[in-house]
Amino acid sequence: MKAKRAAVYARVSTDQQTTENQLAELRVVAKRMGWAIAAEFVDNGISGAKDRAQRPQFDALLKGVARGQFDVIAAWSVDRLGRSLQQLVEFLGEIHGKRVDLYLHQQGIDTTTPAGKALFQMCGVFAEFERAMIQERVKAGLARARAQGKTLGRPRVGAAIESKVRRLKRKGLGMIKISKELGIGVGTVQRIVNGLAATPG
């Protein structure tokens, strides 16, 4: 059986710290598991709170995942990967989508095992929960804005523009031509025209 290709990731938050202990332990794990280390990625002096773009080696790791270069990612601890639930959920979703497993030494998590695969199922639950919370916050914000009398959506055009739209429409011009003639969006023209059609007489 072909050995799994492992990517080892290590990170420390300050230049005074070292990743050597993390790397040494993860190399021992890889050897014990029979994994072939394909690459090692080390972010030195970078906080886990930083996003992917600010963590060059973490970014390189995920690009390798996207290219199908690894079968498993080994890291010292979950906090080496990120400092927020959102970061972790996004990371897990990305590697799961590429069928890449995860080994976390400190937490004893290994998704190559049946028990460890439950982590990915939990990831889906957390992602769904996060989406639901975002939707609820958006709905609450819109309701609050309405309660305060704020007008939502694009601002309406003035009465003079609406009058011109109606006049040009009666002359037989199409919506696109009216839009170009008056420098307004086709959707705005359509709304006004539909309002005209709904008006008696």
Helices and strands as residue ranges (DSSP letters): E 5-11, H 20-33, E 36-43, G 52-54, H 56-66, E 72-75, H 78-81, H 85-97, E 101-104, E 109-110, H 118-147, H 159-170, H 175-182, H 186-198
